[in-house]
Amino acid sequence: MNIWDVLHRVLVHRTCGIASISLTQHNIFTAGVPSHPMDTADTLTETEREALHELQLGVEHAHRGFGALLECHHEIGNGMDHLEEARSLLAAAGHDEFADRLRDDLLPAGVFDERWTYELVEAFHDGFLDTIDEFEGTVRGDLADGAQHISERRMHERWRQRAESEE
Protein backbone atom coordinates (compact mmCIF):
# COMPACT_ATOMS: atom_id res chain seq x y z
CA MET A 1 0.00 0.00 0.00
CA ASN A 2 1.50 3.33 -1.05
CA ILE A 3 0.82 6.83 0.27
CA TRP A 4 -1.95 7.34 -2.28
CA ASP A 5 -3.82 4.27 -1.06
CA VAL A 6 -3.45 5.42 2.55
CA LEU A 7 -4.63 8.95 1.78
CA HIS A 8 -7.55 7.60 -0.26
CA ARG A 9 -8.67 5.46 2.68
CA VAL A 10 -8.29 8.39 5.11
CA LEU A 11 -10.18 10.80 2.90
CA VAL A 12 -12.95 8.36 2.03
CA HIS A 13 -13.46 7.45 5.68
CA ARG A 14 -13.67 11.15 6.58
CA THR A 15 -16.47 12.15 4.21
CA CYS A 16 -19.02 13.29 6.77
CA GLY A 17 -17.51 16.74 7.34
CA ILE A 18 -15.06 15.67 10.04
CA ALA A 19 -11.91 16.43 8.10
CA SER A 20 -10.74 17.46 4.69
CA ILE A 21 -7.29 17.63 3.18
CA SER A 22 -6.45 19.72 0.16
CA LEU A 23 -3.88 17.98 -2.00
CA THR A 24 -2.05 20.11 -4.51
CA GLN A 25 0.75 19.41 -6.91
CA HIS A 26 3.27 21.22 -4.68
CA ASN A 27 2.53 20.05 -1.15
CA ILE A 28 4.30 17.54 1.08
CA PHE A 29 2.07 14.65 0.04
CA THR A 30 3.15 14.80 -3.59
CA ALA A 31 6.79 15.81 -3.23
CA GLY A 32 8.88 13.11 -4.84
CA VAL A 33 5.95 10.75 -5.38
CA PRO A 34 5.45 9.88 -9.02
CA SER A 35 1.91 9.76 -10.33
CA HIS A 36 0.59 6.70 -12.12
CA PRO A 37 1.75 6.76 -15.73
CA MET A 38 -0.76 8.09 -18.21
CA ASP A 39 -0.05 5.15 -20.51
CA THR A 40 -2.18 3.00 -18.17
CA ALA A 41 -5.17 5.18 -18.98
CA ASP A 42 -4.29 5.16 -22.68
CA THR A 43 -4.36 1.35 -22.90
CA LEU A 44 -7.92 1.16 -21.59
CA THR A 45 -10.94 1.22 -23.84
CA GLU A 46 -13.47 3.99 -23.31
CA THR A 47 -15.89 1.41 -21.87
CA GLU A 48 -13.26 0.15 -19.41
CA ARG A 49 -12.50 3.72 -18.34
CA GLU A 50 -16.20 4.41 -17.82
CA ALA A 51 -16.64 1.14 -15.89
CA LEU A 52 -13.71 1.97 -13.59
CA HIS A 53 -15.07 5.47 -13.07
CA GLU A 54 -18.56 4.20 -12.20
CA LEU A 55 -17.12 1.52 -9.93
CA GLN A 56 -15.03 4.08 -8.06
CA LEU A 57 -18.00 6.45 -7.75
CA GLY A 58 -20.11 3.60 -6.40
CA VAL A 59 -17.48 2.80 -3.78
CA GLU A 60 -17.11 6.47 -2.84
CA HIS A 61 -20.87 6.81 -2.39
CA ALA A 62 -20.94 3.65 -0.26
CA HIS A 63 -18.26 5.22 1.95
CA ARG A 64 -20.35 8.38 2.21
CA GLY A 65 -23.29 6.22 3.25
CA PHE A 66 -21.06 4.66 5.88
CA GLY A 67 -20.23 8.18 7.10
CA ALA A 68 -23.96 8.88 7.44
CA LEU A 69 -24.37 5.62 9.35
CA LEU A 70 -21.56 6.68 11.71
CA GLU A 71 -23.27 10.03 12.19
CA CYS A 72 -26.53 8.22 13.00
CA HIS A 73 -24.66 5.97 15.46
CA HIS A 74 -23.23 9.02 17.25
CA GLU A 75 -26.59 10.82 17.35
CA ILE A 76 -28.35 7.75 18.76
CA GLY A 77 -25.59 7.47 21.38
CA ASN A 78 -26.09 11.10 22.38
CA GLY A 79 -29.83 10.54 22.55
CA MET A 80 -29.32 7.49 24.78
CA ASP A 81 -27.15 9.58 27.11
CA HIS A 82 -30.00 12.08 27.46
CA LEU A 83 -32.49 9.28 28.09
CA GLU A 84 -30.23 7.92 30.84
CA GLU A 85 -30.10 11.39 32.41
CA ALA A 86 -33.90 11.60 32.18
CA ARG A 87 -34.14 8.19 33.87
CA SER A 88 -31.96 9.39 36.72
CA LEU A 89 -33.98 12.59 37.15
CA LEU A 90 -37.31 10.74 37.01
CA ALA A 91 -36.09 8.36 39.72
CA ALA A 92 -34.86 11.28 41.84
CA ALA A 93 -38.27 12.95 41.44
CA GLY A 94 -40.02 9.82 42.68
CA HIS A 95 -41.36 8.63 39.31
CA ASP A 96 -39.98 5.13 39.64
CA GLU A 97 -42.41 3.56 37.17
CA PHE A 98 -41.16 5.79 34.34
CA ALA A 99 -37.54 5.48 35.43
CA ASP A 100 -37.83 1.69 35.62
CA ARG A 101 -39.36 1.50 32.14
CA LEU A 102 -36.48 3.50 30.71
CA ARG A 103 -33.94 1.35 32.60
CA ASP A 104 -35.53 -2.03 31.85
CA ASP A 105 -37.17 -1.65 28.44
CA LEU A 106 -35.97 1.32 26.42
CA LEU A 107 -32.29 1.87 27.23
CA PRO A 108 -31.10 -1.72 26.75
CA ALA A 109 -33.19 -2.24 23.59
CA GLY A 110 -31.58 -2.08 20.17
CA VAL A 111 -32.72 0.36 17.52
CA PHE A 112 -33.24 -2.32 14.85
CA ASP A 113 -34.17 -5.93 15.57
CA GLU A 114 -32.59 -5.69 19.04
CA ARG A 115 -29.28 -4.56 17.51
CA TRP A 116 -27.45 -1.50 18.74
CA THR A 117 -26.07 0.99 16.23
CA TYR A 118 -22.46 -0.05 16.89
CA GLU A 119 -23.42 -3.54 15.70
CA LEU A 120 -24.88 -2.09 12.50
CA VAL A 121 -21.74 -0.01 11.95
CA GLU A 122 -19.49 -3.05 12.44
CA ALA A 123 -21.62 -5.28 10.21
CA PHE A 124 -21.71 -2.67 7.43
CA HIS A 125 -17.99 -1.99 7.63
CA ASP A 126 -16.78 -5.58 7.97
CA GLY A 127 -19.26 -6.94 5.45
CA PHE A 128 -20.48 -4.80 2.59
CA LEU A 129 -17.89 -2.00 2.71
CA ASP A 130 -14.85 -4.26 2.95
CA THR A 131 -16.27 -6.49 0.21
CA ILE A 132 -16.84 -3.69 -2.30
CA ASP A 133 -13.47 -2.11 -1.45
CA GLU A 134 -11.75 -5.41 -2.15
CA PHE A 135 -13.73 -5.96 -5.36
CA GLU A 136 -13.01 -2.46 -6.65
CA GLY A 137 -9.31 -2.88 -5.84
CA THR A 138 -9.19 -6.20 -7.68
CA VAL A 139 -10.87 -4.80 -10.80
CA ARG A 140 -8.71 -1.65 -10.72
CA GLY A 141 -5.59 -3.77 -10.23
CA ASP A 142 -6.45 -6.03 -13.13
CA LEU A 143 -7.56 -3.35 -15.61
CA ALA A 144 -5.47 -0.32 -14.65
CA ASP A 145 -2.44 -1.59 -12.74
CA GLY A 146 -4.03 -0.24 -9.56
CA ALA A 147 -4.31 3.35 -10.78
CA GLN A 148 -7.19 5.29 -9.26
CA HIS A 149 -9.25 8.12 -10.73
CA ILE A 150 -8.42 7.23 -14.31
CA SER A 151 -10.99 9.63 -15.80
CA GLU A 152 -9.95 12.49 -13.54
CA ARG A 153 -6.25 11.83 -14.18
CA ARG A 154 -6.88 11.95 -17.93
CA MET A 155 -8.88 15.18 -17.65
CA HIS A 156 -6.19 16.70 -15.44
CA GLU A 157 -3.51 15.87 -17.99
CA ARG A 158 -5.57 17.28 -20.87
CA TRP A 159 -6.25 20.52 -19.00
CA ARG A 160 -2.60 20.81 -18.01
CA GLN A 161 -1.50 20.32 -21.63
CA ARG A 162 -4.07 22.87 -22.83
CA ALA A 163 -2.81 25.42 -20.29
CA GLU A 164 0.79 24.85 -21.30
CA SER A 165 0.02 25.13 -25.01
CA GLU A 166 -1.87 28.42 -24.56
CA GLU A 167 0.91 30.10 -22.57
C-alpha positions as a Markdown table, in Angstrom:
| # | Residue | x | y | z |
|---|---|---|---|---|
| 1 | Met | 0.0 | 0.0 | 0.0 |
| 2 | Asn | 1.5 | 3.3 | -1.0 |
| 3 | Ile | 0.8 | 6.8 | 0.3 |
| 4 | Trp | -2.0 | 7.3 | -2.3 |
| 5 | Asp | -3.8 | 4.3 | -1.1 |
| 6 | Val | -3.4 | 5.4 | 2.6 |
| 7 | Leu | -4.6 | 8.9 | 1.8 |
| 8 | His | -7.5 | 7.6 | -0.3 |
| 9 | Arg | -8.7 | 5.5 | 2.7 |
| 10 | Val | -8.3 | 8.4 | 5.1 |
| 11 | Leu | -10.2 | 10.8 | 2.9 |
| 12 | Val | -12.9 | 8.4 | 2.0 |
| 13 | His | -13.5 | 7.5 | 5.7 |
| 14 | Arg | -13.7 | 11.1 | 6.6 |
| 15 | Thr | -16.5 | 12.2 | 4.2 |
| 16 | Cys | -19.0 | 13.3 | 6.8 |
| 17 | Gly | -17.5 | 16.7 | 7.3 |
| 18 | Ile | -15.1 | 15.7 | 10.0 |
| 19 | Ala | -11.9 | 16.4 | 8.1 |
| 20 | Ser | -10.7 | 17.5 | 4.7 |
| 21 | Ile | -7.3 | 17.6 | 3.2 |
| 22 | Ser | -6.4 | 19.7 | 0.2 |
| 23 | Leu | -3.9 | 18.0 | -2.0 |
| 24 | Thr | -2.1 | 20.1 | -4.5 |
| 25 | Gln | 0.8 | 19.4 | -6.9 |
| 26 | His | 3.3 | 21.2 | -4.7 |
| 27 | Asn | 2.5 | 20.1 | -1.1 |
| 28 | Ile | 4.3 | 17.5 | 1.1 |
| 29 | Phe | 2.1 | 14.7 | 0.0 |
| 30 | Thr | 3.1 | 14.8 | -3.6 |
| 31 | Ala | 6.8 | 15.8 | -3.2 |
| 32 | Gly | 8.9 | 13.1 | -4.8 |
| 33 | Val | 5.9 | 10.8 | -5.4 |
| 34 | Pro | 5.5 | 9.9 | -9.0 |
| 35 | Ser | 1.9 | 9.8 | -10.3 |
| 36 | His | 0.6 | 6.7 | -12.1 |
| 37 | Pro | 1.7 | 6.8 | -15.7 |
| 38 | Met | -0.8 | 8.1 | -18.2 |
| 39 | Asp | -0.1 | 5.2 | -20.5 |
| 40 | Thr | -2.2 | 3.0 | -18.2 |
| 41 | Ala | -5.2 | 5.2 | -19.0 |
| 42 | Asp | -4.3 | 5.2 | -22.7 |
| 43 | Thr | -4.4 | 1.3 | -22.9 |
| 44 | Leu | -7.9 | 1.2 | -21.6 |
| 45 | Thr | -10.9 | 1.2 | -23.8 |
| 46 | Glu | -13.5 | 4.0 | -23.3 |
| 47 | Thr | -15.9 | 1.4 | -21.9 |
| 48 | Glu | -13.3 | 0.1 | -19.4 |
| 49 | Arg | -12.5 | 3.7 | -18.3 |
| 50 | Glu | -16.2 | 4.4 | -17.8 |
| 51 | Ala | -16.6 | 1.1 | -15.9 |
| 52 | Leu | -13.7 | 2.0 | -13.6 |
| 53 | His | -15.1 | 5.5 | -13.1 |
| 54 | Glu | -18.6 | 4.2 | -12.2 |
| 55 | Leu | -17.1 | 1.5 | -9.9 |
| 56 | Gln | -15.0 | 4.1 | -8.1 |
| 57 | Leu | -18.0 | 6.4 | -7.7 |
| 58 | Gly | -20.1 | 3.6 | -6.4 |
| 59 | Val | -17.5 | 2.8 | -3.8 |
| 60 | Glu | -17.1 | 6.5 | -2.8 |
| 61 | His | -20.9 | 6.8 | -2.4 |
| 62 | Ala | -20.9 | 3.7 | -0.3 |
| 63 | His | -18.3 | 5.2 | 2.0 |
| 64 | Arg | -20.3 | 8.4 | 2.2 |
| 65 | Gly | -23.3 | 6.2 | 3.2 |
| 66 | Phe | -21.1 | 4.7 | 5.9 |
| 67 | Gly | -20.2 | 8.2 | 7.1 |
| 68 | Ala | -24.0 | 8.9 | 7.4 |
| 69 | Leu | -24.4 | 5.6 | 9.4 |
| 70 | Leu | -21.6 | 6.7 | 11.7 |
| 71 | Glu | -23.3 | 10.0 | 12.2 |
| 72 | Cys | -26.5 | 8.2 | 13.0 |
| 73 | His | -24.7 | 6.0 | 15.5 |
| 74 | His | -23.2 | 9.0 | 17.3 |
| 75 | Glu | -26.6 | 10.8 | 17.4 |
| 76 | Ile | -28.3 | 7.8 | 18.8 |
| 77 | Gly | -25.6 | 7.5 | 21.4 |
| 78 | Asn | -26.1 | 11.1 | 22.4 |
| 79 | Gly | -29.8 | 10.5 | 22.6 |
| 80 | Met | -29.3 | 7.5 | 24.8 |
| 81 | Asp | -27.1 | 9.6 | 27.1 |
| 82 | His | -30.0 | 12.1 | 27.5 |
| 83 | Leu | -32.5 | 9.3 | 28.1 |
| 84 | Glu | -30.2 | 7.9 | 30.8 |
| 85 | Glu | -30.1 | 11.4 | 32.4 |
| 86 | Ala | -33.9 | 11.6 | 32.2 |
| 87 | Arg | -34.1 | 8.2 | 33.9 |
| 88 | Ser | -32.0 | 9.4 | 36.7 |
| 89 | Leu | -34.0 | 12.6 | 37.1 |
| 90 | Leu | -37.3 | 10.7 | 37.0 |
| 91 | Ala | -36.1 | 8.4 | 39.7 |
| 92 | Ala | -34.9 | 11.3 | 41.8 |
| 93 | Ala | -38.3 | 13.0 | 41.4 |
| 94 | Gly | -40.0 | 9.8 | 42.7 |
| 95 | His | -41.4 | 8.6 | 39.3 |
| 96 | Asp | -40.0 | 5.1 | 39.6 |
| 97 | Glu | -42.4 | 3.6 | 37.2 |
| 98 | Phe | -41.2 | 5.8 | 34.3 |
| 99 | Ala | -37.5 | 5.5 | 35.4 |
| 100 | Asp | -37.8 | 1.7 | 35.6 |
| 101 | Arg | -39.4 | 1.5 | 32.1 |
| 102 | Leu | -36.5 | 3.5 | 30.7 |
| 103 | Arg | -33.9 | 1.3 | 32.6 |
| 104 | Asp | -35.5 | -2.0 | 31.9 |
| 105 | Asp | -37.2 | -1.7 | 28.4 |
| 106 | Leu | -36.0 | 1.3 | 26.4 |
| 107 | Leu | -32.3 | 1.9 | 27.2 |
| 108 | Pro | -31.1 | -1.7 | 26.7 |
| 109 | Ala | -33.2 | -2.2 | 23.6 |
| 110 | Gly | -31.6 | -2.1 | 20.2 |
| 111 | Val | -32.7 | 0.4 | 17.5 |
| 112 | Phe | -33.2 | -2.3 | 14.9 |
| 113 | Asp | -34.2 | -5.9 | 15.6 |
| 114 | Glu | -32.6 | -5.7 | 19.0 |
| 115 | Arg | -29.3 | -4.6 | 17.5 |
| 116 | Trp | -27.5 | -1.5 | 18.7 |
| 117 | Thr | -26.1 | 1.0 | 16.2 |
| 118 | Tyr | -22.5 | 0.0 | 16.9 |
| 119 | Glu | -23.4 | -3.5 | 15.7 |
| 120 | Leu | -24.9 | -2.1 | 12.5 |
| 121 | Val | -21.7 | 0.0 | 12.0 |
| 122 | Glu | -19.5 | -3.0 | 12.4 |
| 123 | Ala | -21.6 | -5.3 | 10.2 |
| 124 | Phe | -21.7 | -2.7 | 7.4 |
| 125 | His | -18.0 | -2.0 | 7.6 |
| 126 | Asp | -16.8 | -5.6 | 8.0 |
| 127 | Gly | -19.3 | -6.9 | 5.4 |
| 128 | Phe | -20.5 | -4.8 | 2.6 |
| 129 | Leu | -17.9 | -2.0 | 2.7 |
| 130 | Asp | -14.8 | -4.3 | 3.0 |
| 131 | Thr | -16.3 | -6.5 | 0.2 |
| 132 | Ile | -16.8 | -3.7 | -2.3 |
| 133 | Asp | -13.5 | -2.1 | -1.5 |
| 134 | Glu | -11.7 | -5.4 | -2.1 |
| 135 | Phe | -13.7 | -6.0 | -5.4 |
| 136 | Glu | -13.0 | -2.5 | -6.7 |
| 137 | Gly | -9.3 | -2.9 | -5.8 |
| 138 | Thr | -9.2 | -6.2 | -7.7 |
| 139 | Val | -10.9 | -4.8 | -10.8 |
| 140 | Arg | -8.7 | -1.6 | -10.7 |
| 141 | Gly | -5.6 | -3.8 | -10.2 |
| 142 | Asp | -6.5 | -6.0 | -13.1 |
| 143 | Leu | -7.6 | -3.4 | -15.6 |
| 144 | Ala | -5.5 | -0.3 | -14.7 |
| 145 | Asp | -2.4 | -1.6 | -12.7 |
| 146 | Gly | -4.0 | -0.2 | -9.6 |
| 147 | Ala | -4.3 | 3.4 | -10.8 |
| 148 | Gln | -7.2 | 5.3 | -9.3 |
| 149 | His | -9.3 | 8.1 | -10.7 |
| 150 | Ile | -8.4 | 7.2 | -14.3 |
| 151 | Ser | -11.0 | 9.6 | -15.8 |
| 152 | Glu | -10.0 | 12.5 | -13.5 |
| 153 | Arg | -6.3 | 11.8 | -14.2 |
| 154 | Arg | -6.9 | 11.9 | -17.9 |
| 155 | Met | -8.9 | 15.2 | -17.7 |
| 156 | His | -6.2 | 16.7 | -15.4 |
| 157 | Glu | -3.5 | 15.9 | -18.0 |
| 158 | Arg | -5.6 | 17.3 | -20.9 |
| 159 | Trp | -6.2 | 20.5 | -19.0 |
| 160 | Arg | -2.6 | 20.8 | -18.0 |
| 161 | Gln | -1.5 | 20.3 | -21.6 |
| 162 | Arg | -4.1 | 22.9 | -22.8 |
| 163 | Ala | -2.8 | 25.4 | -20.3 |
| 164 | Glu | 0.8 | 24.8 | -21.3 |
| 165 | Ser | 0.0 | 25.1 | -25.0 |
| 166 | Glu | -1.9 | 28.4 | -24.6 |
| 167 | Glu | 0.9 | 30.1 | -22.6 |
